[in-house]
Amino acid sequence: MDQAREWSRCEVWTRKLLYPGHTVPTAAAPLMVAVGLAVHHGVFAPAPALLAFLAGWLIQLGGVLTDNYQNLLDEPEDREHPELVRAVKHGTLRLSTLRQAIWACYVMAALAGAYLVSLAGIGVVVIGLASIAASWAYSAGPLPIGKAGFADPLFFFFFGIVSVLGGYYVQAAPAYDPSLWRIVPEALSWTAVAVSLPVGGLTTGILVIDDIRDRKFDALKAKRTVAVRFGIAWSRTEFIVLLAFSYLSLLWFWLGLGLSAWVLLPLATLPYAYLTARTVLTRKSYQDLLPVTPQAARLLVAFSFLLAVGLAVS
């Protein structure tokens, strides 16, 4: 019944466009880990960390809105998102408004980034511009990355490595060098790269779940996702590999990087990870997998929070 009725403007934006259950966790998780490492190294700076979260969330939101905008342009009768199609037809959602919202997200992210430049220097420009370009290119441009089937490495790199390293950098750079006109190598911590890997793995796992869920719609739209190109079994294997990699990396942090056993705290989330994996391995319909995306997002947040705590007290 909910699928057949017309949604209000508020419902359209909160449930289908802003998508807070997805976008907020994937923006917050890497910043949690970055803050935990910054506390560990004695360079924690709350204002830059908060601004980095805001900029990261806005850039991600700009990408989500761009994806929906492009989809409505290319697929005006899209069966995957009937609520948005009806909203456009009934005037509840205007493509011009959606386009303005995309620009607003990127402009506000740039403003937050400009203030971060005043705090942490020119290195922020490189991180910010690369992130905005990746966010837009996921679904727009002459060769959309998501449609071409290269979204998985993009997610791993930007939601994992770039987000954690960037969040750490804006806190650490002023502590090492107050100069604004050079990249501070000392703030490009290899430990930050290492602890970003499970964040990237779990975030990419969310994408894999979405690709399994949406494979039939994506095939009709000529999207070459992993699930479309290689099948559901391959995507399920990818999800399990990413999950295992994320948890096994904790042992490396402890035994290989010399961090204390506190970094094993995220192992407490293993029962929830098992429940999520069991659902991914046994369900394949769109409706059955629809609630698994926010479930995987909660797993990401819990894992990242506990890793941040473990890093902070190490």
Secondary structure, DSSP 8 states (H G I E B T S, - for coil): -TTTS---HHHIIIIIII-HHHHHHHHHHHHHHHHHHHHHHT---HHHHHHHHHHHHHHHHHHHHHHHHHHHHH-TT-SS-HHHHHHHHHTSS-HHHHHHHHHHHHHHHHHHHHHHHHHH-THHHHHHHHHHHHHHHTT-SSS-HHHHT-HHHHHIIIIIIIHHHHHHHHHHHHHH---SSS--GGGS-HHHHHHHHHHHHHHHHHHHHHHHHTHHHHHHTT---HHHHH-HHHHHHHHHHHHHHHHHHHHHHHHTS---GGGGGGGGGHHHHHHHHHHHHH--SHHHHTTHHHHHHHHHHHHHHHHHHHHHH-
